[in-house]
Amino acid sequence: MESRPFQIHIDDEALNDLHRRLQQTKWPDSIDPDGWGDGSSLTFMRDLIEYWRDAFDWRAQEARLNELPHFIAKVDGLDIHYIHVKGRGPSPTPLIMTHGWPGSFLEMEDIIPLLTDPRANGGDSNDAFDIVVPSLPGYTFSSAPRSPGTSPYEIAGLWQKLMTGLGYESFVAQGGDIGAAVSSWLAFRFPDRVTGFHLNYIPGGFSPPLESGPPMAAEETAYKKVAAEWADNEGAYAHMHGTKPQTLAYGLSDSPVGLAAWIVEKFRSWSDCDGDILKVFSMDTLLTEISLYWFSGSLESSFRLYKESKARPLAFTEGQRILPPVGVSHFAKELPQPPRSWVGRVCNVVQWTEHATGGHFAAMEKPKELVEDMRIHFRALRSPSL
């Protein structure tokens, strides 16, 4: 596998273009400027864009991100961006962590040191991991597929080749959002390589066979109802991504304000922030994430992954099972989540932890809690062969 070090550097022309566009923003009207019921609040967006235009320091964020060891690997013709940090301990376990949308590798920034150097962060050095955090194809600095057919199922194949190229024959996996689907497919497709996996989200497309086995329990029926109601009230973005990603990409590739509004609404709605997004995410964090999407020009390809996922959902037929043991962390303000019995129809669930707080962006919102769940789950699976 060809691999080379990589550093993030956005040229001055791109920064100047962004600043010009922010200065020329054409604002919509709103019957409720402070409210979020119709989408991103006009009042909040004005404050955010003013900060982005006049105070946000991309170069400072870029320098901080470049303190992480970035690489680009050629995998099946795609340039795959990834972060690779070796663990500090007697026998670090290889771990590949996958982000989702509207996230990126940035989601893992705070969690990486907790996992790679547990002793320096209040843990046991025996719980150390070698961390690999790839960017999904078509996200930030990973190149986009040039033809249809790259769903989380195929991405799992890319990830196992990446881990092979890095010298890891056995490894564990973790993910949320789209990353949960990739991690699940990894465990399903490569049970001889993946010794276990951990999820902080069960993908909405996760569909076990219902023809046999026990009838649906009351909590399973309730989940299907809640999930359908959520999709009706909150799922317009996913339907757009999954049907007409190109149409959406025109507007958001041309308007940084439009892109920011599209992303910010999800960080507010999906996090445990009690309606105040700045209680959980700083403007710098939000704008760094938004800027990564903007500067990389990865809008169409990042949206399109929903269409690919829709074409090949995480669905299973009679007799299919994911064999490696899975641990699940369920944070209270997560999107609709199926009960353990639903997941257990396909998976070998050995750990299920309920958290009273936290939301969809667990690695950013509750890094310590997520890390502790991962340590407990993977500790039982460690062996000298890893």
N, C-alpha and C positions, 0 to 999 in steps of 0.2 A: 504494500500500500504506500503510495506517495503521500508524504505529509510534510508540511513546512510551517515554521512559526508565522504568526500573523499579528499585526498591530492595527488597531482601529485608527483611521485618520480620514476625517472628512475635510475636503479642501475648502479654502476660503470662498471660492465661487459659490459652492452649495450653501454655505452659511449666509453669504450676502443675499442669495436668492430667497432663502427662507425669511430673512429679515424684511426684505422688500415685500414679500407676500403678506407678512403679518401687518406691516404698515398700511397695506391697501385692503384690509379686511372689509367686506361688505356684510354688515350684520343684518340678520332677520329681525322681525318684530316678534313680540310674545305677549299673550294676554296675561301671563303670570311669570314675570321675569325671574322671580326668586324660586319658583317651584320646579320640580323635576318630573311632574306627572306626565308631561308631553315629551319628555326627553331631557337632554342636558340643559341645565338652568342657564338662561342668558346672563344673569348677574354673575354666576360663577365663571362662565366662559369668558366674559369680559375681563375679570380679574386674572384668570389663568393666562390669557393671551397677552395682556399687558405685562405680566411677569416674564413670559416667554420672550417677548420682544425687547424688554428693557433691562431685565435683571438676570435671566437664566444664563449660566456660563457653561456652554457646551464643552469648551476646551477643558475645563476643570473636571467635568464628568468623564470625558474621553480619557483624560490622564488617569483617573481613578480606575476606570474599567480596564485600562491597559496594564494595571498592576497584576491582573490575572493572566495566567499563561494561555494565550489563544493560539490555535492552530487551524490550518486548512488541510483536509485530506481529500484525495481523489478516490471516490467510492462509486463504482459503476457509472463512471462518466460525470458524476456530479461533484462539485466542490462543496464539501461538508465542513462548515465551521464548528469548532468544538473547543471547550475549555478542558484542560487535563491537569489535575492537581494530585500529586502523590500523597498518600497518607503517612502520618507519623505514628508508627506503632510497630509491634513485632511482626504482624502479618496482616496488613491492610486488605480488606475485601474489595475487589473491583465492583464498582457501582456505576451504572449509567442512569442518569436522571433526565427526563424529557419534559419540556415545558408545553404550554398550549397557547391558545389565542384568548385575549389580546396580550399575552405575555411573550417572553423571550428568555434567553439565557440570564437576563437581569434578575429574573425571579429567584435564581439560586445564589445570588451574590452573598447574602447574609448566612446562608445555610452551609456553604462550602467549608469555611473554617471550622464550624462545629463538627462536621463529619470527618474532615481530614485530620484535624488535630484535637481530638477530644480531651486529652490531658490538659491542654492549655485553656480549655473551655469548660472545666468542671466535670469532665468525664474520665473514662478509663481508656488508656492507650490501646487496650485490646479491642476496642470498638472502632478503631480507625478504618477509613475507607480510602481507596484510590477513586477519585471522582472524575467521571467523564460527563460533561454537559454539552451535548450537541445542539445546534440550532436546526430545527426542522427544515427540510428542503423547501426553498422558497421563502424562508424567514431570515431577516437581517442579513447575515453574511454567508449563508448557504445558498448556492445557486438553485434556481427553480427548474423543475422538470420541464422539458420542452414539448411534451406530449401527454395526453391523459393516461391515467393508470397508476399514479403513485398515491395510494391511500396509506393509512397507518399500518395496514398489513404489509405492504411493500417496504415501508420505512423500517419496520422491524427487521426485515432482511438486510437493509443497509446498515442498521445498527450492529447486527451480529458480525458483519464483515468489518466494521470499524473496530469493534472490540478484538477481533482476531488480529487485525493489523497492528493493534497496540500491544499484542502479546498476551491477551487474556483469554484463556480457553474456557474458564468458568467465571460467572459473574452474577450479580443480582441487579434488579431493575426497579425504578421508582418513577411515578408520574402522576400528574393531575391533568384534568381537562383532556385535550387531545393526547397529551403525554401518557395518560392512563390507558388510552386505547393502544398506543404503540407498545407500552410495557406489557399489556395483556397479550397482545399478539406475539411479542417476543417470547413470553412464557409458553404460549400455546404452540408456536412453531418450533421452538428450540429447547424443549424440556431437558435435553442432555447437556445444554450449556447454561441455562438459567436455573440456578439452584433455588431461587425464591424471588418474589417481587412484592412491592408495597404500593398501595394506591391511596391518594387522598381525595379521590373522586371516582365514581362509577359512571362511565360514559352513558349518555342518554340512549345511545344505540345498542347498549348491552342487552342482548335478547337471548335468554335461555330457552331450550325446547320445553314446551308445556304439555305435549301430547301424552307423555307418561310422567311417572313420578306423582308426588302428592298434589291434590288440588290446590289452587291458589289460596293461601292463608289470607285472613282479613287484612293484615298489614300490607300484603302484596297487592291486593285489590285497591287498597287506599292509596298506595304509592302510584299506581297507574292513573288513578283519577287526578291526584295532585300534579303529576308530571304533565298530563294533558292540559290541565288548567294553566300551568306555568307556561307551556309552549304557546298557548293561545294568547296569554297576556304579555309575555316577555320574549317570545321566540321569533319575532320578525327578523331580527338580525341574522339568525341561523338560517331561516328560510331564504333570505336574500343571498347569503354566502353560498348556500347549497343549491341555488337554482340559477342565479344571474350574477355571479361574482364580477364578471367583466364590466357590466353596466355600473355597478357600485364603484369599481376601481377608477373609472374616469373622474368622478367628482372628488374622491378622496385623494387621488394622486395629484390633483391640481390645487387642492385647498388644504393647507395645514390646519386651518381652523375646523374644517369639516372632519378631518381625520381625528383631531383632538376630541371633538364632541362625540364621535363614534366610539372612541376608546374609553374616555373618561366616564361616560354613562355606565359602562360595564364594571369599571373598578369601584364605582359607588354602589351600584345595585347588587353586586356579587360579594362585597366584603362586609364584614361585621363592623360597620362604622356608624350605625344609628342615624343614617342620613347625612352625616358630616364627613365627607370623604377625607378631609385634611386631618381628621383624628387618627387615621391609619396610614395615609400616604402623603408625603410632603409634595409640594409643587415640583421640586427638583426631581423626585422619583418619578412622578407622573410624566413630566416633560422629557426625562431621559428615555423612558419607554416609548413615548410617542415619537421622539426624535429618531430613535433607532428604526422605527417603521418608516418614517419620512425619508431619512437620508438613504436608506437601503433600497428604496423604491420597490418594496416587496408587497405592495397592497394586493394586486390581483392574485399572486401566487399564494399569499397567506389566506385570503378568502377562499380560494379555490379548493383548499384542502377539505373544506366542509363538503363540497360537491363530491370529491373523491371518497370521503368517509361515508356519505350517503349512498354511494354506489356500492360500497363494500362495508356495511356496518359490522359492528362487533356482535354478530349473530351466530348461534350454534345450532347444530342439528342433533337429532337423537343419538346418544352415545358419545358425543364429543365432550371432552373435559380439558380444562387447563390443569395440568398435573403439578407443577411446582407450587409449594405453599404460598399463600398470599396473606398479607396483613393489610387491614384497612383502617384508616383514620377518618372519622366522620366529624367534621366541624359544624357547629350548630347552624350557622347561616349559609351553609353550602346550598347549591342548587338542589332541586329535588333528587333525593338519594334513595335507591331501593333498599329494602331491609336485608339483613344478613341471609335470610332464608332464600331470597331471590338470587343473590350472588352465589350462594352455596349450591344451587342447582347445576352450576358449571365448574365452580372453583373449589379448591381445597382451602377453605377459610380457617386459618389457625389463630388469627388475632383480629379483634374488632374493637376499636376504641372510640367511645363517644366523648366529644369535647363540648363543654357548655358554651364556649365562645369560639370565635374564628369563623372565617368564611372561605370563599373559593380559592383565594390566593394564599394558601396555607404557608408556603415557604417564606412569604414576605410578611404575613400577618402574625403567624405563630411558629416561627422557626424552631424555638426550643422544644415546644410540645411535639412538633412533627419529628424532629430529630430523635427525641426520646422514644417515640413509638417505633421509629425505624431501627434504633439500636436494639430494642427489646426483641423485635421480630427477627432481625437478621442475626442477632447473637446466637440464637438457637440453631442457625443453619451454618454457622462457620465451621470450616474444617481445614486442615493443613493443605488440602489440595487446591483451595481457592487462591 
